[in-house]
């Protein structure tokens, strides 16, 4: 078996599902590949480079095959669908969003996606500068939301129990002192994360639409 950076990253992603990001080490990846840890450093020079390689696999999976909006699909519908596609891909891996956050990804598939997004917004009447401001906003929201979403699974707490369980949340607020919080805590941490995410994306896209309209008036 030939050791490559991609093989190392794929092995690390598989282990990630078992041990989570905090439990993932170069030594563990080396053990899974039946080599000594120093052998990995010929291909990935640090834990950060390993995370970059893992994030690249996730981003390529999310973006591969992405095409321009179909006829009848608006730019904002298309961007919303792309954000949901990225979120679904990150959710396939434990701590997937934490892996992607703060990493450097320069794969041609990802660069092509950036070009496609910018061109789609430009075709919709945005200036290139407006498009370049809008794209990171959606991307950062998607990653941040998914980090929180995966944290609520409580896997990092192990046998200590998940503090995000409904019955635990219900005991947090004194109904007499904090009636509003007691009433709405369940809604703030609602189990229907799909609906929450879609609401957030819709809000962001509405803001981008409004700013774009105002800049033209």
C-alpha positions in Angstrom: 0.0 0.0 0.0 1.5 3.3 -1.1 1.1 6.1 1.5 -0.1 9.3 0.0 -1.5 12.5 1.5 -5.0 11.6 0.2 -4.8 8.1 1.7 -3.8 9.7 5.0 -6.6 12.2 4.9 -9.2 9.5 4.0 -8.0 7.3 6.9 -8.2 10.3 9.2 -11.7 11.1 8.2 -12.7 7.5 8.9 -11.1 7.6 12.3 -12.8 11.0 13.0 -16.1 9.3 13.0 -14.9 7.0 15.8 -12.8 9.3 18.0 -13.8 12.9 17.1 -11.5 15.7 16.3 -10.0 16.0 19.9 -9.1 12.3 19.8 -7.6 12.3 16.4 -3.8 12.2 16.4 -1.0 11.6 13.8 0.0 8.6 15.9 -3.5 7.1 15.7 -3.6 7.6 11.9 -0.2 6.0 11.5 -1.3 3.0 13.6 -4.4 2.6 11.4 -2.1 2.6 8.3 0.3 0.2 10.0 3.3 2.6 9.7 5.3 4.7 12.1 4.2 8.2 12.7 7.3 9.8 11.1 6.3 8.2 7.8 3.3 10.4 7.7 5.3 13.6 7.9 6.8 13.0 4.4 3.3 13.7 3.1 1.6 16.0 5.7 4.0 18.1 7.8 1.8 18.8 10.7 -1.6 18.3 12.3 -2.8 21.5 10.6 -1.8 20.1 7.1 -3.7 16.9 7.9 -6.8 19.0 8.7 -6.3 20.9 5.5 -6.2 17.6 3.5 -9.3 16.3 5.3 -11.2 19.6 4.7 -10.2 19.4 1.1 -11.9 16.0 0.8 -15.0 17.3 2.4 -15.2 20.5 0.3 -14.5 18.5 -2.9 -17.3 16.1 -2.0 -19.7 19.0 -1.4 -18.8 21.0 -4.6 -18.0 18.3 -7.2 -20.6 18.4 -10.0 -22.0 21.7 -9.0 -23.3 23.6 -12.0 -24.8 27.0 -12.7 -28.5 27.6 -11.7 -31.0 25.7 -13.8 -33.6 27.7 -15.8 -36.1 29.1 -13.4 -33.8 28.9 -10.4 -32.9 32.3 -8.9 -29.4 33.1 -7.7 -30.6 33.1 -4.0 -32.3 29.8 -4.3 -29.2 28.4 -5.9 -26.9 29.8 -3.2 -29.2 28.4 -0.5 -29.1 25.0 -2.0 -25.4 25.1 -2.2 -25.2 26.0 1.5 -27.5 23.1 2.4 -25.3 20.8 0.3 -22.2 21.8 2.1 -23.9 21.4 5.5 -25.1 17.9 4.6 -21.6 16.9 3.6 -20.1 18.2 6.8 -22.7 16.3 8.8 -21.6 13.0 7.3 -18.5 13.2 9.5 -18.3 13.6 13.2 -16.9 17.1 13.9 -17.0 17.7 10.1 -17.6 21.4 10.4 -14.8 21.8 12.9 -12.5 20.2 10.5 -13.4 22.6 7.7 -13.3 25.7 9.9 -10.1 27.6 9.6 -8.4 25.4 7.1 -6.7 26.2 3.8 -8.3 24.5 0.8 -7.0 25.2 -2.7 -8.2 22.3 -4.7 -9.2 23.1 -8.3 -12.8 21.9 -7.7 -13.2 24.5 -4.9 -11.6 27.3 -6.9 -14.0 26.4 -9.8 -16.9 26.7 -7.3 -15.8 30.1 -6.2 -15.6 31.2 -9.8 -19.1 29.8 -10.5 -20.6 31.5 -7.5 -19.0 34.9 -8.3 -20.1 34.6 -11.9 -23.6 33.7 -11.0 -23.9 36.7 -8.7 -22.3 38.9 -11.4 -24.8 37.7 -13.9 -27.6 38.6 -11.5 -26.4 42.2 -11.4 -24.0 42.2 -8.5 -20.7 43.9 -8.8 -17.7 41.6 -8.2 -17.0 43.4 -4.9 -20.6 42.9 -3.7 -20.4 39.2 -4.6 -17.1 38.8 -2.8 -18.6 40.2 0.4 -21.8 38.1 0.2 -20.1 34.7 -0.4 -18.1 34.5 2.8 -21.1 35.5 4.9 -23.1 32.5 3.7 -20.0 30.2 4.0 -19.2 31.3 7.5 -22.8 31.0 8.7 -23.0 27.5 7.3 -19.9 26.4 9.0 -20.8 28.1 12.3 -24.3 26.7 12.4 -23.1 23.2 11.7 -20.4 23.4 14.4 -23.1 24.2 16.9 -25.4 21.6 15.5 -22.8 18.9 15.8 -21.9 20.1 19.3 -25.5 19.5 20.4 -25.1 15.8 19.7 -23.1 15.8 22.9 -20.5 13.3 21.7 -17.7 15.2 23.4 -19.3 14.7 26.8 -19.0 10.9 26.6 -20.6 9.1 29.5 -21.1 12.3 31.3 -24.4 12.8 29.4 -25.5 15.2 26.8 -26.4 18.6 28.4 -28.4 19.5 25.3 -31.1 16.9 26.0 -34.6 18.4 26.2 -35.1 17.4 29.8 -31.8 19.0 30.9 -32.5 22.2 28.9 -36.0 22.4 30.5 -34.4 22.6 34.0 -32.1 25.5 33.2 -34.4 28.5 33.6 -36.5 29.3 36.7 -40.0 29.8 35.3 -40.8 32.6 37.8 -37.5 34.6 37.5 -37.0 34.0 33.8 -40.4 33.3 32.3 -39.4 34.3 28.7 -36.3 32.2 28.7 -38.1 29.2 30.3 -40.7 29.4 27.6 -38.4 29.8 24.6 -35.3 27.7 25.6 -36.7 24.7 23.8 -37.3 26.8 20.7 -33.8 28.2 20.8 -32.4 24.7 20.9 -35.1 23.2 18.7 -34.4 19.6 17.5 -35.5 20.5 13.9 -32.1 21.8 12.9 -33.0 21.6 9.2 -35.8 24.2 9.7 -33.5 26.3 11.8 -30.7 26.3 9.2 -33.1 27.1 6.3 -34.6 30.0 8.3 -31.1 31.4 8.9 -30.0 31.1 5.3 -33.3 32.7 4.1 -32.7 35.6 6.5 -29.1 36.1 5.3 -30.1 35.9 1.6 -33.0 38.4 2.2 -30.4 40.8 3.7 -28.1 40.4 0.7 -31.1 41.0 -1.6 -32.1 44.1 0.2 -28.5 45.5 0.3 -28.2 44.8 -3.4 -31.5 46.6 -4.2 -30.6 49.6 -2.0 -27.2 49.9 -3.8 -29.1 50.2 -7.1 -31.6 52.8 -6.0 
